[in-house]
Amino acid sequence: MKKDIHPEYHMVTVKMTDGTEYQTRTTWGAEGDTLTLDIDPTSHPAWTGGNSRLMDQGGRVSRFKKKYEGLGF
């Protein structure tokens, strides 16, 4: 490998949304920093299997569904 072209690889703490923490190696931040996650596999519906409710009360999604309701989607 060429010298001085690769980013520094170091240990950081990752804090999940439920408060749990773990150590990992990364190029993000500096040695000893804490990365606090807003969304992670313990809370995101894509990983938890939960259903996400559309936050559209009679707006764009409803108008789209009404416009194309006769096409059998």
Rosetta blueprint (number, residue, H / E / L):
1 M L
2 K L
3 K L
4 D L
5 I L
6 H L
7 P L
8 E L
9 Y L
10 H E
11 M E
12 V E
13 T E
14 V E
15 K E
16 M L
17 T L
18 D L
19 G L
20 T L
21 E E
22 Y E
23 Q E
24 T E
25 R E
26 T E
27 T L
28 W L
29 G L
30 A L
31 E L
32 G L
33 D L
34 T E
35 L E
36 T E
37 L L
38 D L
39 I L
40 D L
41 P L
42 T L
43 S L
44 H L
45 P H
46 A H
47 W H
48 T H
49 G L
50 G L
51 N L
52 S L
53 R L
54 L L
55 M L
56 D L
57 Q L
58 G L
59 G L
60 R H
61 V H
62 S H
63 R H
64 F H
65 K H
66 K H
67 K H
68 Y L
69 E H
70 G H
71 L H
72 G L
73 F L
